[in-house]
Amino acid sequence: MNPLETSLGFSTNFLFVPGTRPERFIKALESGASGVVLDLEDAVAEEDKEAARDAIRTAWPNFSDEQKKHLVIRTNAPGTKFYSKDLILAQELKVGCLLIPKSESLDQINGAAMILPNTAIIPMIESAIGLDCLREIANANQVLRLALGNLDLQADLGMVCDAQESELQFARYQIVLASRVAQIAPPIDGVTPSTDDLPRITQDAERAKRIGFGGKLCIHPIQVAAVQAAFMPTAEELSWAQRVVEADQASSGGVAKLDGRMIDRPVVLLAKRTLAVAGKHQ
Protein backbone atom coordinates (compact mmCIF):
# COMPACT_ATOMS: atom_id res chain seq x y z
CA MET A 1 0.00 0.00 0.00
CA ASN A 2 1.22 3.47 -0.85
CA PRO A 3 1.32 5.35 2.50
CA LEU A 4 0.40 8.58 0.70
CA GLU A 5 -2.91 7.13 -0.48
CA THR A 6 -4.83 8.29 2.56
CA SER A 7 -7.79 10.61 3.03
CA LEU A 8 -5.76 12.50 5.63
CA GLY A 9 -4.15 14.34 2.73
CA PHE A 10 -7.52 16.05 2.23
CA SER A 11 -8.39 16.49 5.93
CA THR A 12 -9.09 20.08 6.93
CA ASN A 13 -9.04 19.69 10.72
CA PHE A 14 -7.02 17.58 13.13
CA LEU A 15 -8.19 17.28 16.74
CA PHE A 16 -5.62 16.51 19.45
CA VAL A 17 -6.51 14.02 22.20
CA PRO A 18 -4.10 13.19 25.05
CA GLY A 19 -2.91 9.61 24.89
CA THR A 20 -3.70 9.31 28.58
CA ARG A 21 -7.42 9.94 28.01
CA PRO A 22 -8.70 6.82 26.21
CA GLU A 23 -12.27 7.64 27.22
CA ARG A 24 -12.04 10.58 24.79
CA PHE A 25 -10.77 8.63 21.77
CA ILE A 26 -14.17 7.61 20.40
CA LYS A 27 -15.71 10.96 21.31
CA ALA A 28 -13.02 12.67 19.26
CA LEU A 29 -13.71 10.39 16.30
CA GLU A 30 -17.41 11.25 16.58
CA SER A 31 -16.77 15.01 16.91
CA GLY A 32 -16.77 15.64 13.17
CA ALA A 33 -12.99 15.94 13.03
CA SER A 34 -11.54 14.62 9.80
CA GLY A 35 -8.34 13.63 11.60
CA VAL A 36 -7.82 12.70 15.26
CA VAL A 37 -4.30 12.96 16.72
CA LEU A 38 -3.60 10.65 19.65
CA ASP A 39 -0.92 12.67 21.40
CA LEU A 40 2.15 11.23 23.13
CA GLU A 41 4.01 14.54 23.32
CA ASP A 42 2.94 17.86 24.81
CA ALA A 43 -0.33 16.65 26.32
CA VAL A 44 1.40 13.87 28.27
CA ALA A 45 3.63 14.39 31.30
CA GLU A 46 7.02 12.64 31.30
CA GLU A 47 5.98 10.21 34.00
CA ASP A 48 2.88 9.24 32.00
CA LYS A 49 4.49 8.46 28.62
CA GLU A 50 4.41 4.69 29.09
CA ALA A 51 0.83 4.80 30.36
CA ALA A 52 -0.18 6.78 27.26
CA ARG A 53 1.43 4.22 24.94
CA ASP A 54 -0.31 1.42 26.82
CA ALA A 55 -3.68 3.20 26.58
CA ILE A 56 -3.34 3.56 22.80
CA ARG A 57 -2.14 -0.03 22.45
CA THR A 58 -5.15 -1.28 24.42
CA ALA A 59 -7.65 0.85 22.52
CA TRP A 60 -6.31 0.15 19.03
CA PRO A 61 -7.95 -3.28 18.40
CA ASN A 62 -11.33 -1.75 19.24
CA PHE A 63 -11.16 0.85 16.46
CA SER A 64 -12.84 -0.10 13.20
CA ASP A 65 -10.85 -0.09 9.96
CA GLU A 66 -12.72 3.08 8.96
CA GLN A 67 -11.88 4.80 12.25
CA LYS A 68 -8.20 3.91 11.88
CA LYS A 69 -8.13 5.81 8.58
CA HIS A 70 -8.76 9.00 10.56
CA LEU A 71 -6.22 8.36 13.33
CA VAL A 72 -2.78 9.90 13.63
CA ILE A 73 -0.26 9.34 16.42
CA ARG A 74 1.96 12.24 17.46
CA THR A 75 5.26 10.92 18.73
CA ASN A 76 7.66 12.66 21.03
CA ALA A 77 10.41 14.64 19.31
CA PRO A 78 13.30 12.83 17.63
CA GLY A 79 16.28 12.73 19.95
CA THR A 80 14.21 12.42 23.12
CA LYS A 81 14.40 9.27 25.22
CA PHE A 82 10.76 8.53 24.38
CA TYR A 83 10.97 8.64 20.59
CA SER A 84 12.23 5.13 19.85
CA LYS A 85 9.48 3.52 21.93
CA ASP A 86 6.90 5.66 20.11
CA LEU A 87 8.17 4.35 16.75
CA ILE A 88 8.07 0.78 18.05
CA LEU A 89 4.44 1.32 19.07
CA ALA A 90 3.57 2.72 15.65
CA GLN A 91 5.26 -0.26 13.99
CA GLU A 92 3.43 -2.71 16.25
CA LEU A 93 0.03 -1.15 15.55
CA LYS A 94 0.68 -0.62 11.82
CA VAL A 95 -0.32 3.03 12.23
CA GLY A 96 -1.37 4.68 8.99
CA CYS A 97 -0.10 8.19 9.77
CA LEU A 98 2.48 9.63 12.14
CA LEU A 99 2.91 13.27 13.20
CA ILE A 100 6.54 13.92 14.11
CA PRO A 101 7.03 17.08 16.20
CA LYS A 102 10.09 19.31 16.06
CA SER A 103 11.21 17.80 12.76
CA GLU A 104 14.56 19.26 11.81
CA SER A 105 16.24 17.10 9.18
CA LEU A 106 15.87 14.83 6.19
CA ASP A 107 17.56 11.99 8.09
CA GLN A 108 15.00 12.11 10.90
CA ILE A 109 12.09 11.61 8.52
CA ASN A 110 13.81 9.08 6.29
CA GLY A 111 14.83 7.13 9.39
CA ALA A 112 11.22 6.89 10.54
CA ALA A 113 10.13 5.93 7.01
CA MET A 114 12.61 3.03 6.98
CA ILE A 115 11.08 1.63 10.16
CA LEU A 116 7.51 2.34 9.01
CA PRO A 117 7.41 1.78 5.22
CA ASN A 118 3.61 1.76 5.09
CA THR A 119 3.04 4.86 7.21
CA ALA A 120 2.41 8.39 5.96
CA ILE A 121 4.42 11.03 7.82
CA ILE A 122 3.51 14.59 8.76
CA PRO A 123 6.62 16.48 9.93
CA MET A 124 5.82 19.34 12.29
CA ILE A 125 7.91 22.49 11.81
CA GLU A 126 8.47 24.12 15.21
CA SER A 127 12.00 25.52 15.25
CA ALA A 128 14.41 27.75 13.37
CA ILE A 129 16.36 24.65 12.27
CA GLY A 130 13.20 23.00 10.96
CA LEU A 131 12.28 26.15 9.07
CA ASP A 132 15.76 26.36 7.61
CA CYS A 133 15.57 22.72 6.41
CA LEU A 134 12.03 22.98 5.00
CA ARG A 135 12.84 21.90 1.44
CA GLU A 136 14.72 18.79 2.57
CA ILE A 137 12.03 17.79 5.04
CA ALA A 138 9.21 18.32 2.56
CA ASN A 139 11.00 16.03 0.08
CA ALA A 140 11.76 13.28 2.57
CA ASN A 141 10.33 9.80 2.12
CA GLN A 142 6.62 9.23 2.78
CA VAL A 143 5.87 12.84 3.71
CA LEU A 144 2.15 13.41 3.25
CA ARG A 145 2.12 17.09 4.20
CA LEU A 146 3.78 19.50 6.63
CA ALA A 147 2.32 20.97 9.82
CA LEU A 148 3.18 24.20 11.62
CA GLY A 149 3.85 24.25 15.35
CA ASN A 150 3.18 27.96 15.67
CA LEU A 151 3.54 28.33 19.44
CA ASP A 152 6.84 26.45 19.69
CA LEU A 153 8.20 28.27 16.65
CA GLN A 154 7.40 31.63 18.25
CA ALA A 155 9.21 30.56 21.41
CA ASP A 156 12.23 29.23 19.52
CA LEU A 157 12.56 32.44 17.51
CA GLY A 158 12.00 34.65 20.56
CA MET A 159 8.95 36.24 18.98
CA VAL A 160 6.20 38.16 20.75
CA CYS A 161 3.37 37.93 18.25
CA ASP A 162 0.22 39.98 18.00
CA ALA A 163 -3.22 38.35 18.11
CA GLN A 164 -3.10 37.67 14.36
CA GLU A 165 0.45 36.25 14.52
CA SER A 166 1.46 38.70 11.80
CA GLU A 167 5.10 38.05 12.63
CA LEU A 168 4.72 34.42 11.49
CA GLN A 169 3.30 35.22 8.06
CA PHE A 170 6.63 34.77 6.29
CA ALA A 171 7.16 31.41 7.97
CA ARG A 172 3.69 30.32 6.90
CA TYR A 173 4.41 31.41 3.33
CA GLN A 174 7.67 29.42 3.34
CA ILE A 175 5.85 26.26 4.48
CA VAL A 176 3.19 26.64 1.80
CA LEU A 177 5.84 27.26 -0.86
CA ALA A 178 7.97 24.27 0.20
CA SER A 179 4.90 22.04 0.12
CA ARG A 180 3.99 23.13 -3.39
CA VAL A 181 7.55 22.73 -4.70
CA ALA A 182 7.68 19.21 -3.21
CA GLN A 183 4.26 18.48 -4.74
CA ILE A 184 2.78 17.24 -1.49
CA ALA A 185 -0.62 18.10 0.02
CA PRO A 186 -1.11 21.64 1.34
CA PRO A 187 0.20 22.03 4.90
CA ILE A 188 -1.69 22.10 8.19
CA ASP A 189 -1.71 25.36 10.17
CA GLY A 190 -1.03 25.49 13.89
CA VAL A 191 -3.40 25.81 16.82
CA THR A 192 -5.48 28.69 18.13
CA PRO A 193 -4.91 28.62 21.92
CA SER A 194 -8.31 30.04 22.85
CA THR A 195 -10.87 27.26 23.00
CA ASP A 196 -14.01 29.40 23.32
CA ASP A 197 -13.27 32.38 21.04
CA LEU A 198 -15.03 31.09 17.93
CA PRO A 199 -14.61 34.34 15.94
CA ARG A 200 -10.85 34.05 16.53
CA ILE A 201 -10.68 30.41 15.41
CA THR A 202 -12.73 31.25 12.31
CA GLN A 203 -10.50 34.21 11.45
CA ASP A 204 -7.36 32.12 11.97
CA ALA A 205 -8.69 29.31 9.79
CA GLU A 206 -9.76 31.71 7.04
CA ARG A 207 -6.31 33.34 7.10
CA ALA A 208 -4.71 29.91 6.79
CA LYS A 209 -6.86 29.03 3.79
CA ARG A 210 -6.10 32.36 2.08
CA ILE A 211 -2.34 31.85 2.35
CA GLY A 212 -2.54 28.29 1.00
CA PHE A 213 -2.88 25.95 3.96
CA GLY A 214 -5.18 23.00 3.57
CA GLY A 215 -6.11 22.39 7.19
CA LYS A 216 -5.65 23.40 10.81
CA LEU A 217 -4.84 21.77 14.14
CA CYS A 218 -7.52 21.90 16.85
CA ILE A 219 -7.14 21.52 20.61
CA HIS A 220 -10.83 21.29 21.55
CA PRO A 221 -13.89 19.73 19.89
CA ILE A 222 -15.65 23.11 19.90
CA GLN A 223 -13.12 24.35 17.34
CA VAL A 224 -13.73 21.56 14.82
CA ALA A 225 -16.92 22.80 13.14
CA ALA A 226 -15.60 26.36 12.73
CA VAL A 227 -12.39 25.13 11.13
CA GLN A 228 -14.26 22.73 8.87
CA ALA A 229 -16.61 25.49 7.71
CA ALA A 230 -13.73 27.87 7.00
CA PHE A 231 -11.90 25.39 4.77
CA MET A 232 -14.89 23.99 2.91
CA PRO A 233 -15.16 25.26 -0.68
CA THR A 234 -17.96 27.70 -1.39
CA ALA A 235 -20.79 26.80 -3.77
CA GLU A 236 -19.17 29.05 -6.38
CA GLU A 237 -15.79 27.33 -5.96
CA LEU A 238 -17.39 23.89 -6.27
CA SER A 239 -19.28 24.89 -9.39
CA TRP A 240 -16.09 26.22 -10.98
CA ALA A 241 -14.15 23.07 -10.03
CA GLN A 242 -16.81 20.78 -11.46
CA ARG A 243 -16.88 22.70 -14.73
CA VAL A 244 -13.07 22.58 -14.99
CA VAL A 245 -13.01 18.81 -14.46
CA GLU A 246 -15.81 18.28 -16.98
CA ALA A 247 -14.01 20.42 -19.55
CA ASP A 248 -10.81 18.45 -18.97
CA GLN A 249 -12.63 15.13 -19.37
CA ALA A 250 -14.31 16.32 -22.57
CA SER A 251 -10.91 17.17 -24.04
CA SER A 252 -9.66 13.59 -23.41
CA GLY A 253 -6.38 14.89 -22.09
CA GLY A 254 -5.93 17.51 -24.79
CA VAL A 255 -6.06 21.26 -24.45
CA ALA A 256 -9.22 22.26 -22.57
CA LYS A 257 -10.99 25.59 -22.64
CA LEU A 258 -13.50 27.07 -20.25
CA ASP A 259 -15.19 30.45 -20.71
CA GLY A 260 -12.76 31.22 -23.49
CA ARG A 261 -9.66 30.49 -21.36
CA MET A 262 -7.22 27.60 -21.61
CA ILE A 263 -7.30 25.14 -18.70
CA ASP A 264 -3.84 23.74 -18.01
CA ARG A 265 -2.83 20.84 -15.76
CA PRO A 266 -2.24 22.83 -12.50
CA VAL A 267 -5.72 24.33 -12.80
CA VAL A 268 -7.24 20.87 -13.28
CA LEU A 269 -5.35 19.51 -10.27
CA LEU A 270 -6.56 22.42 -8.13
CA ALA A 271 -10.13 21.78 -9.26
CA LYS A 272 -9.89 18.09 -8.40
CA ARG A 273 -8.50 18.91 -4.98
CA THR A 274 -11.35 21.36 -4.35
CA LEU A 275 -13.86 18.61 -5.11
CA ALA A 276 -11.97 16.11 -2.95
CA VAL A 277 -12.00 18.43 0.07
CA ALA A 278 -15.77 18.67 -0.32
CA GLY A 279 -16.01 14.89 -0.48
CA LYS A 280 -16.73 14.85 -4.20
CA HIS A 281 -13.79 12.69 -5.25
CA GLN A 282 -12.92 12.50 -8.92
C-alpha positions in Angstrom: 0.0 0.0 0.0 1.2 3.5 -0.8 1.3 5.4 2.5 0.4 8.6 0.7 -2.9 7.1 -0.5 -4.8 8.3 2.6 -7.8 10.6 3.0 -5.8 12.5 5.6 -4.1 14.3 2.7 -7.5 16.0 2.2 -8.4 16.5 5.9 -9.1 20.1 6.9 -9.0 19.7 10.7 -7.0 17.6 13.1 -8.2 17.3 16.7 -5.6 16.5 19.5 -6.5 14.0 22.2 -4.1 13.2 25.1 -2.9 9.6 24.9 -3.7 9.3 28.6 -7.4 9.9 28.0 -8.7 6.8 26.2 -12.3 7.6 27.2 -12.0 10.6 24.8 -10.8 8.6 21.8 -14.2 7.6 20.4 -15.7 11.0 21.3 -13.0 12.7 19.3 -13.7 10.4 16.3 -17.4 11.2 16.6 -16.8 15.0 16.9 -16.8 15.6 13.2 -13.0 15.9 13.0 -11.5 14.6 9.8 -8.3 13.6 11.6 -7.8 12.7 15.3 -4.3 13.0 16.7 -3.6 10.7 19.7 -0.9 12.7 21.4 2.1 11.2 23.1 4.0 14.5 23.3 2.9 17.9 24.8 -0.3 16.6 26.3 1.4 13.9 28.3 3.6 14.4 31.3 7.0 12.6 31.3 6.0 10.2 34.0 2.9 9.2 32.0 4.5 8.5 28.6 4.4 4.7 29.1 0.8 4.8 30.4 -0.2 6.8 27.3 1.4 4.2 24.9 -0.3 1.4 26.8 -3.7 3.2 26.6 -3.3 3.6 22.8 -2.1 0.0 22.5 -5.1 -1.3 24.4 -7.7 0.8 22.5 -6.3 0.1 19.0 -8.0 -3.3 18.4 -11.3 -1.7 19.2 -11.2 0.9 16.5 -12.8 -0.1 13.2 -10.9 -0.1 10.0 -12.7 3.1 9.0 -11.9 4.8 12.3 -8.2 3.9 11.9 -8.1 5.8 8.6 -8.8 9.0 10.6 -6.2 8.4 13.3 -2.8 9.9 13.6 -0.3 9.3 16.4 2.0 12.2 17.5 5.3 10.9 18.7 7.7 12.7 21.0 10.4 14.6 19.3 13.3 12.8 17.6 16.3 12.7 20.0 14.2 12.4 23.1 14.4 9.3 25.2 10.8 8.5 24.4 11.0 8.6 20.6 12.2 5.1 19.8 9.5 3.5 21.9 6.9 5.7 20.1 8.2 4.4 16.7 8.1 0.8 18.0 4.4 1.3 19.1 3.6 2.7 15.6 5.3 -0.3 14.0 3.4 -2.7 16.3 0.0 -1.1 15.5 0.7 -0.6 11.8 -0.3 3.0 12.2 -1.4 4.7 9.0 -0.1 8.2 9.8 2.5 9.6 12.1 2.9 13.3 13.2 6.5 13.9 14.1 7.0 17.1 16.2 10.1 19.3 16.1 11.2 17.8 12.8 14.6 19.3 11.8 16.2 17.1 9.2 15.9 14.8 6.2 17.6 12.0 8.1 15.0 12.1 10.9 12.1 11.6 8.5 13.8 9.1 6.3 14.8 7.1 9.4 11.2 6.9 10.5 10.1 5.9 7.0 12.6 3.0 7.0 11.1 1.6 10.2 7.5 2.3 9.0 7.4 1.8 5.2 3.6 1.8 5.1 3.0 4.9 7.2 2.4 8.4 6.0 4.4 11.0 7.8 3.5 14.6 8.8 6.6 16.5 9.9 5.8 19.3 12.3 7.9 22.5 11.8 8.5 24.1 15.2 12.0 25.5 15.2 14.4 27.7 13.4 16.4 24.6 12.3 13.2 23.0 11.0 12.3 26.2 9.1 15.8 26.4 7.6 15.6 22.7 6.4 12.0 23.0 5.0 12.8 21.9 1.4 14.7 18.8 2.6 12.0 17.8 5.0 9.2 18.3 2.6 11.0 16.0 0.1 11.8 13.3 2.6 10.3 9.8 2.1 6.6 9.2 2.8 5.9 12.8 3.7 2.1 13.4 3.3 2.1 17.1 4.2 3.8 19.5 6.6 2.3 21.0 9.8 3.2 24.2 11.6 3.9 24.2 15.4 3.2 28.0 15.7 3.5 28.3 19.4 6.8 26.4 19.7 8.2 28.3 16.6 7.4 31.6 18.2 9.2 30.6 21.4 12.2 29.2 19.5 12.6 32.4 17.5 12.0 34.7 20.6 8.9 36.2 19.0 6.2 38.2 20.7 3.4 37.9 18.2 0.2 40.0 18.0 -3.2 38.3 18.1 -3.1 37.7 14.4 0.5 36.3 14.5 1.5 38.7 11.8 5.1 38.0 12.6 4.7 34.4 11.5 3.3 35.2 8.1 6.6 34.8 6.3 7.2 31.4 8.0 3.7 30.3 6.9 4.4 31.4 3.3 7.7 29.4 3.3 5.8 26.3 4.5 3.2 26.6 1.8 5.8 27.3 -0.9 8.0 24.3 0.2 4.9 22.0 0.1 4.0 23.1 -3.4 7.5 22.7 -4.7 7.7 19.2 -3.2 4.3 18.5 -4.7 2.8 17.2 -1.5 -0.6 18.1 0.0 -1.1 21.6 1.3 0.2 22.0 4.9 -1.7 22.1 8.2 -1.7 25.4 10.2 -1.0 25.5 13.9 -3.4 25.8 16.8 -5.5 28.7 18.1 -4.9 28.6 21.9 -8.3 30.0 22.9 -10.9 27.3 23.0 -14.0 29.4 23.3 -13.3 32.4 21.0 -15.0 31.1 17.9 -14.6 34.3 15.9 -10.9 34.0 16.5 -10.7 30.4 15.4 -12.7 31.3 12.3 -10.5 34.2 11.5 -7.4 32.1 12.0 -8.7 29.3 9.8 -9.8 31.7 7.0 -6.3 33.3 7.1 -4.7 29.9 6.8 -6.9 29.0 3.8 -6.1 32.4 2.1 -2.3 31.9 2.3 -2.5 28.3 1.0 -2.9 26.0 4.0 -5.2 23.0 3.6 -6.1 22.4 7.2 -5.6 23.4 10.8 -4.8 21.8 14.1 -7.5 21.9 16.8 -7.1 21.5 20.6 -10.8 21.3 21.6 -13.9 19.7 19.9 -15.7 23.1 19.9 -13.1 24.4 17.3 -13.7 21.6 14.8 -16.9 22.8 13.1 -15.6 26.4 12.7 -12.4 25.1 11.1 -14.3 22.7 8.9 -16.6 25.5 7.7 -13.7 27.9 7.0 -11.9 25.4 4.8 -14.9 24.0 2.9 -15.2 25.3 -0.7 -18.0 27.7 -1.4 -20.8 26.8 -3.8 -19.2 29.1 -6.4 -15.8 27.3 -6.0 -17.4 23.9 -6.3 -19.3 24.9 -9.4 -16.1 26.2 -11.0 -14.2 23.1 -10.0 -16.8 20.8 -11.5 -16.9 22.7 -14.7 -13.1 22.6 -15.0 -13.0 18.8 -14.5 -15.8 18.3 -17.0 -14.0 20.4 -19.6 -10.8 18.5 -19.0 -12.6 15.1 -19.4 -14.3 16.3 -22.6 -10.9 17.2 -24.0 -9.7 13.6 -23.4 -6.4 14.9 -22.1 -5.9 17.5 -24.8 -6.1 21.3 -24.4 -9.2 22.3 -22.6 -11.0 25.6 -22.6 -13.5 27.1 -20.2 -15.2 30.4 -20.7 -12.8 31.2 -23.5 -9.7 30.5 -21.4 -7.2 27.6 -21.6 -7.3 25.1 -18.7 -3.8 23.7 -18.0 -2.8 20.8 -15.8 -2.2 22.8 -12.5 -5.7 24.3 -12.8 -7.2 20.9 -13.3 -5.3 19.5 -10.3 -6.6 22.4 -8.1 -10.1 21.8 -9.3 -9.9 18.1 -8.4 -8.5 18.9 -5.0 -11.3 21.4 -4.4 -13.9 18.6 -5.1 -12.0 16.1 -3.0 -12.0 18.4 0.1 -15.8 18.7 -0.3 -16.0 14.9 -0.5 -16.7 14.9 -4.2 -13.8 12.7 -5.3 -12.9 12.5 -8.9 
